[in-house]
């Protein structure tokens, strides 16, 4: 009959181990992130019709915009000089053509 207290004490130790391991263990699923707040899942890409450096930005992240809204201003120095160069080439071509026709 002396085995009964020994078995009960082993069962009590096992019970304590199970309780402590359950209470003091970390979260079961470590891949779960919890928190509160606002989550946005929409990401829209925008692009300009021409390439260039951004001179000014008129909106901030999170602002609502609609199609056709101007959101940034590009530096037009490069594109304007390219336009002037193209006009000069056109004038030169026209002058050469007129000179050849004479």
JOWODA-V348000 format. One record per residue. N is the residue number from 1. RES is the residue in three letters. SS is DSSP state (H for helix, E for strand, C for the rest). OMEGA is omega in radians with two decimals (NA if undefined). D_FIRST is the distance of its C-alpha to the first C-alpha in Angstrom with 2 decimals. Layout:
BEGIN
N:RES:SS:OMEGA:D_FIRST + N:RES:SS:OMEGA:D_FIRST
END
This chain:
BEGIN
1:UNK:C:3.13:0.00 + 2:UNK:C:3.13:3.78 + 3:UNK:H:-3.10:5.35 + 4:UNK:H:3.10:6.00 + 5:UNK:H:3.12:8.35 + 6:UNK:H:3.12:9.78 + 7:UNK:H:3.12:10.67 + 8:UNK:H:3.13:12.01 + 9:UNK:H:3.08:14.01 + 10:UNK:H:3.11:15.45 + 11:UNK:H:3.12:16.42 + 12:UNK:H:3.11:18.00 + 13:UNK:H:3.10:19.92 + 14:UNK:H:3.10:21.16 + 15:UNK:H:3.12:22.23 + 16:UNK:H:3.11:24.10 + 17:UNK:H:3.13:25.78 + 18:UNK:H:-3.12:26.98 + 19:UNK:H:-3.12:28.28 + 20:UNK:H:-3.14:30.07 + 21:UNK:H:3.10:31.56 + 22:UNK:H:-3.08:32.87 + 23:UNK:H:-3.01:34.31 + 24:UNK:H:3.11:35.83 + 25:UNK:C:3.14:37.06 + 26:UNK:C:3.12:40.79 + 27:UNK:C:-3.08:42.47 + 28:UNK:C:-3.10:41.44 + 29:UNK:C:-3.07:45.04 + 30:UNK:C:3.14:47.03 + 31:UNK:C:-3.11:50.25 + 32:UNK:C:3.09:50.65 + 33:UNK:C:3.13:53.17 + 34:UNK:C:3.14:53.24 + 35:UNK:C:3.08:55.84 + 36:UNK:C:-3.12:58.53 + 37:UNK:C:-3.08:62.27 + 38:UNK:C:3.13:64.97 + 39:UNK:C:3.08:64.86 + 40:UNK:C:-3.09:68.09 + 41:UNK:C:-3.12:68.13 + 42:UNK:C:3.08:71.87 + 43:UNK:C:-3.10:73.79 + 44:UNK:C:3.07:77.48 + 45:UNK:C:3.08:79.67 + 46:UNK:C:3.10:83.26 + 47:UNK:C:3.12:86.20 + 48:UNK:C:3.10:89.81 + 49:UNK:C:3.10:92.81 + 50:UNK:C:3.12:94.06 + 51:UNK:C:3.10:92.39 + 52:UNK:C:3.11:92.86 + 53:UNK:C:3.13:91.37 + 54:UNK:E:3.13:89.87 + 55:UNK:E:3.13:92.01 + 56:UNK:E:3.04:90.31 + 57:UNK:E:-3.04:87.22 + 58:UNK:C:-3.11:87.67 + 59:UNK:C:3.08:84.14 + 60:UNK:C:3.10:80.68 + 61:UNK:C:3.14:77.39 + 62:UNK:C:3.09:76.18 + 63:UNK:C:3.09:79.69 + 64:UNK:C:3.08:80.67 + 65:UNK:C:3.09:83.65 + 66:UNK:C:-3.13:85.47 + 67:UNK:C:3.12:87.46 + 68:UNK:C:3.10:90.66 + 69:UNK:C:3.06:89.52 + 70:UNK:C:-3.11:90.63 + 71:UNK:C:-3.14:87.54 + 72:UNK:E:3.09:89.15 + 73:UNK:E:3.13:92.57 + 74:UNK:E:3.04:93.42 + 75:UNK:C:-3.03:95.76 + 76:UNK:C:-3.11:98.96 + 77:UNK:H:-3.11:100.82 + 78:UNK:H:-3.10:100.06 + 79:UNK:H:3.10:100.67 + 80:UNK:H:3.11:103.92 + 81:UNK:H:3.07:105.23 + 82:UNK:H:3.10:104.39 + 83:UNK:H:3.12:106.27 + 84:UNK:H:3.13:109.29 + 85:UNK:H:3.12:109.23 + 86:UNK:H:3.10:109.14 + 87:UNK:H:3.12:112.07 + 88:UNK:H:3.09:114.01 + 89:UNK:H:3.13:113.41 + 90:UNK:H:3.12:114.61 + 91:UNK:H:3.14:117.77 + 92:UNK:H:3.12:118.40 + 93:UNK:H:3.13:117.94 + 94:UNK:H:3.12:120.29 + 95:UNK:H:3.12:122.87 + 96:UNK:H:-3.14:122.70 + 97:UNK:H:3.11:123.07 + 98:UNK:H:3.14:126.07 + 99:UNK:H:-3.14:127.58 + 100:UNK:H:-3.11:127.17 + 101:UNK:H:-3.11:128.75 + 102:UNK:C:NA:131.96
END
